[in-house]
Amino acid sequence: MEGPVEASNETAAAANWPPAIANWFAFENGEPWLAAHEYPLFTDAWITGEITLGPYTFMNTVAVSNSSDVIKPAVILRYGVYKKSPFPDFRKTTAELHHGGSPPEEVAALSSLIMAMRLRAGRTTRRFEPNLDPRGKPVEIGEQELPYFQKPRTYKLPHIAMGPHSLMDLTKLQTLAKISVTEAIAIVRSARLYQDAMWLAEPEPELAWLLLVSAIETAANEWQKGNGENIARLKCSKPKLYKYLDSIEDRSVLSTVADNLVDSLGITKKFKDFLITFLPDPPSARPAKWAQFNWEEKELKRAFVKIYGYRSKALHEGRPFPLPMCSPGFQEPGWDAPAERMIANATSQNANVWLHKDVPMNLHLFEYIARNALLIWWDSCAARDESAKGFIREEANLRQ
């Protein structure tokens, strides 16, 4: 992981970065090794490979699951500590980096997003310190409970648990230092939401839908900050309010209102536009053509708008996502993947009826779109910032 070439005031202070990324910067800057902690990472996935990236080593335990214990510590994360935790300033509330997890959980969440699998960090099991036993000391530190997961009869997200998941894919973590601090925070928060969605997808798919939509919203909020002035967005989203504010002699009123409303302007459009902008190619494994989602922009936009509408009803009216969207997709023998949409013209349960047109896609397809859109946006952030740093390097060489 390469640190910023010429860090701005915003990025220079390591305290502004998520702890696991700040610790990586400290490692790259040659700060002394302070300690190392080992954490079991629990999953129901089949893990292959091993890798060391910066201060973090991912060791494969070659765990084999059985019918009574699906979740196992398949990976050991050795977390090398190179940055001391700053002493907190108790004079004010500062929770910009809060996402509900510890530094090793940050690493687990980012890995979960990259590798498309359930992954959760456990408590510290071994600690290494300078000038002490090089084999480390067994410990039992932390309040993290062992994750619970009940294997379903039929997976709603079969690809999350089935097939190999290679730790070599985690090289993507190295690009986190190539993006801005605010983008890094958004990626970590989105990854944490995705991580929780994966653990809830089987027992509580309605909540998994909410978390996946929130993961996209989190990234879209950060992405849209660089896409248009706030006043222009206010004019587009709320033309009557803009016209009234524009008529006020004090010009500061318009900009103040626009700045304060920026995060709520065109929220459905923001969600839809993010997914369309960073839309992945269709999945490589798909069902028969008649059970596939129509991968045309018009159909995708219609589906995303409907999904966001269900999200709003779930949050504000207590209406869960439609039952067909929370059920395992139909799969014929020989298909490479389950149906991507409801295949019946209508379905009914408990006196409720859902028509085909009101069930845009199944959960496993939206998970595929959401996860890959986040990863493509992540790549675009790294590529853009790396280009900017390359320009800075060229300018510096010319000045020399």
C-alpha positions, 0 to 999 in steps of 0.5 A: 500500500503506497501512501499519498504523494502530497497529502492534503490537510484532510488526508495528512492526519492519520487519525482521520482514517479508519484505524486499519488503514491508518495502521497500514500507513504507519507500517508503510512509513516505517513506524516501529512494530508495537505488537501483533494480535491474532484473530480467528475469522469465521466463515462458512465458505471454502477458503483457498490460498494464504497472503500477507499484505502490509501489516496483515497476514491471512493464514488458512486453517484448512478448516473442514466443516461438518453438518453440526458446525457450519461456521468455522475459524477458516482464516487467522488474521495476524494484525501487526500493530504499528500505530498507537491509538491516539488519546481521545479528546473528551471535550466533544463528540467525534464519531466520524469513523464509527461503523460499529466494529473494531479494527480487525472487523474493518479488515474482515468486512473489506475482505467479505466485500472483496471475496463475496462471503460471510466473514466475521472477526472473533476475539484475540487468541494470541498476542506477540510483543517485542522482546518477549516469547517469539511464539506469542502468548495465548490470550482471550481478549475482547467481548466479540461473541462467536458468530451464529449461523444456521445453515438453511435448507436452500440458500438464498445466496448460494454463491456466498457459501459454495465454491472456493474463495481465494485469499489472493483476491485480497490484494485489492486492499492495497488500493485503499491508500490510493483514494481520499480519506472520505472515500475510504471511510465510505468504503469501510462503512459500505463494507460493514453494511454488506458484511452484516447483510451477508450474515442476515441474508439467510435468517432475515432476508428482509433486513439483508435487503435494507442493509444492501440498499444502505451500503449503496446509499453510503457510497452514492452519498460520497460519490455524488459530492463530486457530481454537480454543485449543491445549488444545481442539484437543488434546482433539479430536485426541488425547482419550486424551492429553488425558485423561491430561494433564488428570489431572496435578495440575500444570496447566502440563503440559497447556498446555505439551504442547498448545502444543508439539504445536499444529502437528501436531494434526489435520494432515489435518483442518486441510488439509481444513478450510482448503480447504473454508473458502476453497473457490472456485466451480467453474472457469468453463471446464469439460469435458463434465458427465460428465467434471467433478468432483462439486462437493459438499462431501462429495465434496470432503472425501473427495478432500482427505483422499485427496490428503493421504494420498497426500502422506504416503505420498510423503514417508514411504514413497517412494510417488509420487502415482498416475500418473493424477493426474500425467498430462494430463487427457483432453480432447475437441475442443470442450471448454473444459478437460480432464477434471477426474478420471479418466474410466476405471473403472480404468487400469494401467501397469507392473503397477500398477492404479488404480481410479477411486475412488482417483484423486480429481482431476486436477492442473490441478483441484487447482491451481485449487482450491489457488491460489484458496483461498490468494487467498481466504484472503489476501483474508479476512486483508486484509478482517479486518485492514482492519475492525480498523484502521477500528475503531481509526480510529473510536476515535481520532476519538471520543477527539479 
